[in-house]
């Protein structure tokens, strides 16, 4: 009887805590509404229509999430608590103005999962068929932000994303890192014996190459526009299996012929958030640039020397062929720091002397979740 009473008391405590949490959530939501009212009033005082009011502040959200993780004492781990607050902030922001976020679709892709991870479920996530169209939607103002893949830990850079930055005026506003887990999916009406073709995005096929070679060596593989498209085709054709993730399996009602088929356990893809505005410093930032030097011996060394002098760490460097000069290259360089930092200003001064083209793609908070 004592155990039963103890259990009942704990349940009563949980009910009381839930009520308190609910009251606090609504108080927070009221504060968010007040923020929106203040921003709108300031816009009207300036003579603006209010349509261009910026409600979403990437640096502010990164700072909040960092503080949540730092002050967490358990038993829930910091990342779990931060994900909960991510959804709270998403819901509160939607009371101010719901964000429209373009992502590389269709539904069921890891890019959709990345968009939800970064902006929360209250954002209106809109699929688009190509990386070009994601850039176009953000550039036109149809969507506030976009999410595109840029790098995989085993297969390298997504060149199409890098190429779009060459001619775009859009800025990088954030980054998202996703642990990528691939499954081999098929229609519930399908069996392993029926499968004659395996479809996926070319990156997914590459990330699972060794496993597919070992377990399905004689089955044709077809690269398609996305893992979501592969899942859609698998749902319609029992002879097709798809390499895709959990979200695609749920969306298209597929079952798993095999789970966790990626060749490397730490397989991770990084995505970039693109927007139209510069992002102020968060205190823990990265900066991405495109730079091109004269075609001469030691050119790359000359570009990297300012970083060494400033003692600033590079987090990524990649090259792409120049569109204006044969056998010349442009370099995509990513490093720690913000364009407003004194060290970074020194680096830019040095790069100006060494380069024939220098373009800042943006400074943005490092991934928190």
N, C-alpha and C positions, 0 to 999 in steps of 0.2 A: 504493500500500500504506500510505503514511503517513496519508493521509486516512482509510482504513478503520480503521486502528488508533486514530486520534484519535476517530472516531465511536464505536468500541467502548468506549473509555475513558470518554467522556461518558455513554454508556448505563449503564456500570457505576456511575458517580458518581450518576446519577439513581436507580438501584435502591437504592443505599446511603442516599441522602437520603430516598427513599420509606419505607424501613424505619425510619429515625429519626423521620420524621413520624408514622408509625403508632404507634410506641412512645410518643411524646409525647402523641398524641391519647388513648391509653388511660390514660396517667397523668392527663391532665386529667379524663377521665371518672371515674376513681377519686376525684379530689378532689371532683367534683360529688356522688358517692355519699356521701362523707364529710360534705359540707355538709348533705345530707338527714338523715343520722344525727344530727348535732348539733342541727338544728332540731327533729327529733322528740323527742330527749331533753329539750330545753328545754321543749317543750310538755307532756310527761309530768310534768316537775318542777313545772310550774305547775298541774297537775291537768287539763289539756286532753286531749281524746281524740286529738289529732293530725290530725283531719280538716280543721281550719281553719288548718293551717300554711301560710304563704305562701312558696312556692318561687320564684315568678317576681317579679323586682324590675325594673320598667321603667326606673327611674332608673339602676340599676346596669348594665343592659345598654347603655343609651345612653352611659354614661361609658366602658365598655369599647370600644364601637365608635368613639367619638370618639378615644380614645387610639390605636386601631389605625390609623385614617386619618392621624392626626398624625405617627406615628412611621414610617410607610411610606416606603421609599426607592426602590421600583421594582425591576425594570422593570414589574411589575404596578401598575396605578393603585390608589389608596387605596380607591375604591369597590368594585373587584373583590375586593380582599383582605378588606374588611369583609363582603361578601356571603358569602365562604367561612366566615369566623368566625361569621356569623349562623347558618349551618347547623350548625357545630360546637356552638355554645351551645344550639341547639334540640335536638340529639341528646343532649347532656349533661343538659339540663333534663328530658328525657323519662325519663332514668334515675331522677330524683328523683320526679317525678310528671308524666305527660303532661298537657298543657293541652288542654282542650276549648274550642274557639273557634267561636262562632256567627257566621255571616255571611249577608248577603243573597244568596240563591241564585236559581236552582238552580246546579248545577255549571257551570262555564264562564264565570262572570261576572268582571268586573274586580274585584269585591269579594272573590272567592275568591283572585284573584292578589294582592290587597293583604294579605289575611290570611296567605298563605304568605310574602310578602315580609317581613312584620313578625315573624311567629312561627316561620318555618322549616317545613320539610317534616315534622318530627317531631311537630308539633302535630296534634291531631285536629280538623280543620275540618269543621263541621256546617252544611249549607245550610238556610236557612229562607226561606219564601216572601215575608215582608214585613219591613219595618223594625220594625214593632210586635212581631213574634214574636221578633226578635233581642233587643230590649230585654227581653222577657218571659223568655227563656231565661237571660239573665244575671242578671236580678233574682231568679229562682227558685233560682239556684245550679246549674241543670242544666249550664250552661257557665260557665267561669271568666271568659271575656271575649267581647266581640262586636266585629265590625267592620262599620261602616255608612258609606255615602258621605255627604259633607256639602257639597262644593263642587266645581264645575268651573270651570276658568279662563276658559272662553268662555260658559258658560250660567248661571253663578251658583250660588246656594245650593240645596241639596236641602231644601225646606221641611218635608217629612215628618219628616226627622231632627231638625230644630230643634224642631218641635212636640212630639216625644216627650220632649224634655228638660224641657218645661214641667212635667210631672207626675211625672217619674221622679226617684228618689233616686240613680240610678247616676252614676258619676263618669267623666270623660274620663281615660283612662290613657295615651294616646299618640296620635300621628297618623302617617299614611302618605301619601306623595305618589307617584302613579303616572303616568308618561307614558303617555297613552292613544293607542294606534294602532288604528284601525278598518280592517277588511277587509270586502269584500262576498263572502259565503260561500254556497255552494250544494252540493247533493248531488253526488257524483262522477258520478251518472247524469244530471245536469241540464246543460243548455246555456243560454247567454244568451238564446236565442230562446224558451225555454220559460218564462222568468220572467214571472209576472203580478202578483207582490206582493213587496214588500220589508218585512221585519219587524225591529223593534229596540225597545229601550227608547226612550221619548220623548226622553230626553237625548241618546242616540246619534244618533237621527234629526236632532235639532237641530244636533249637532256636525258632521254631514256634509251639511247642507241644500244648500249651494251646489254641492257635487260631485254630489249626486243630481239636483239641478235641471238640471245641465249634461249629465249622461251618461244618466240614466234618467228624463227628465221626464214620461213618460206612463205610468209604472208606479205602481200604487197602493201607498201606504205605510201600514203598520199599526203602531201603538204597542202593545207587549206589556209584560208585567211585568218582563222583563229581557232582556239580550242572550243569556243562556244559554237562555232559553225560545225566543227567536227561532231560535237555532242548532238546538235540538231539533226545532222544526217544519220547518226547512229540510232536516234529515236525513230526515224522513218524507215530505216532499212536494216533488217536483222542480220544481213551479211557484213555490216560495217561495225567496227569497234572504234571508239574514240579514246585518245589520251587527253584527259582533262581533269579538273579538280572537283572538289566536293560541291561547290555551288552549281556547277554544270550538271552534276549527277542529280541534285535535288530539283533543279529547274526543269530538266527534260525527262525526269522519271526513269533514269537509267540505273542498272545494277552493276556491281563491280565484279569483273572477271578476275581482277588482281588489284591489290592496293600498294601504294608507296613504291612505284616502279622506277622512280628517278635513280640515276646511276650514283649520285652523290647525296649523302644524307643532309648536308648543309646547303643544298641547292636553294639559292635565294635570287629573287629578281627585284631590281630597284626601279621605281617609277618616279617621274617628275610631275609636279603640279605646276601648270602654267596659268598665268593671269596677265592682266594689263597694267598692274600697278607695281611700283618698287616696294619692297618690304623693308621696314625699319629694322635695326638690330634687335636680336632677341637675347644676345649674350652668348649664344652657342650656335654659330652660323657657318655656312659654307658659301663660297662664291664660285661661279662658273663663268669662264670666258672662252672666246674664240680668238686665236691669234695666229698670224702668219708672218713669217720672216723672209728676208731676201734669200734666194737660193745660193748659198755659199757655204764653204766648210765651217763647221762649228756653229751653224745657225741655231740648232736646238739647244746647244750648251748656252748660247747667249740668251735665249729665252728663259732658261731655267735659273740662270745665275742670280737674278733679282730675288727669287724665292729663297735661295741659299743664304744670301746676304741678310735677308729679313728674318731668317730662321722660321719660315712658315712651311708647314707640311703640305705636300700635294697629296690629294686623296684619289686622283684619277688623271691620266693623260692618255689621249687617243688622237689619231691622225686620220684625216680624210683628204682625198685628192682635191686640189684647188680647181675651181671651175674657170679660172681666168688665165692660168699659166700651166703649160705642159710640164709634167714631172715635178710640180711644186705641190706643197701640202699646207693645209691649215690644221692647227692643233686645238683640240678641245681640252682645256685644263680646268681642273676642279681642285680647290684648296680650302683650308680652314681659314675663317675670318670673314669680315664684312667690308664692303667697299668704303664704309665710313671710318674703318680702323686706320690708325696712323701707319701701321706696318703695310697694310694693303695699298694705301696711297703711295707709299714709297715704291712698292712693287710696280704699280702702274706707271710711275715716272720712269722706272728702269725699262719697262717693256716698251714704252713709247719710243725709246732710243733704239731698241733692237728690232722693232716690228714694222711692217708696212701696212698692217691691218690689225686692229684691236677692238673687239666688241664684247661688252659685258652682257652676259645672259641673265644675270641676277644674283643677288645675295639673299639667302633664305635660311630658315631654321633647319638644323640637322634633325633627322628623324628621331622622334621621341619613343613612339610605340613600335 
